[in-house]
Amino acid sequence: MGEIFKNWGVSLSCRRPPALDGPLDYALLAAFRNLEFPGAMLGRLELTTFVRQKKPAFLAFSRLLDSTLTRQAPELEGGLRTNFQEHFYRQAKLAVELGAAVAGADFDLEKAAADRDFHRRCGKLLQVLYAPWHDGSLLLSLPLRLPQTGGAKCDFPRIVRALSDWMLPKLGVTLEVHIHELKFDDTLKRVFDAFKYQTTMLRVVYEPELGNSLSGAILGELAENLSPFASSRMVMLSPVHAQSDTLAGQLAGYPRLFTAPTGQHEEEKC
């Protein structure tokens, strides 16, 4: 199949303790041009040094602030709201200074699409947050999980309208694809097609420590279900891992996944 995706990279958004709390071996990432780090790592000397020396072609931060905070933020008032805005500005500024193209923030997009009052509150907050850090270089991206948890049926056209109604041109969505939970069917194709103009990137999430490996075949199936527009977006591979050696093993196998010869997807585990 040749190159399954034109643009792909590595996301560390799914590190878990104890790996999350330990040091990161940045040498493992030196071979990759496109990288995504958790927003919690912003301000760390080791990360700043690595990024300034490496100068990734594409740099993103998965969540500027913890999701439990950003999901509550639209309903905060007074001093709590002011403190949140100041904290958000600081994180966004750090991301801009490092040359990030995308920064994530989980403002509960599903709730905003279903609850008009929350949508209004969220829109007002986004407009306030938008101006101070937006200079045209950084795109804010809201995560959307595929598939929805608990068998929930999500109204994707309504989510698209919710995004459009905020009328912020540098606002998009990161499709967080839990690839081993997906059903590759016409419904999935319609979802990708619905978000083809709002999709910032795809984050492919999987759990190698539970035995869920990636292969060229499964990534090829994902590519076939994407609309042509979405398939040109950045695809970030994000292994859920608690052990540092798990990440090393996954990174070693990634280049083979994207250079499989025609008709022969790489089936080996990373």
Secondary structure by P-SEA (a helix, b strand, c coil): ccccccbbbbbcccccccccccccccccccccccccccccccccaaaaaaaaaacccbbbbcccccaaaaaaccccccaaaaaaaaaaaaaaaaaaaacccbbbbccaaaaaaccaaaaaaaaaaaaaaccccccccbbbbbbbbcccccccccaaaaaaaaaaaaccccbbbbbccccccccccaaaaaaaaaacccccbbbbbbbccccccccaaaaaaaaaaccccccccbbbbbbbcccaaaaaaaaaaaaaaaaccccccccccc
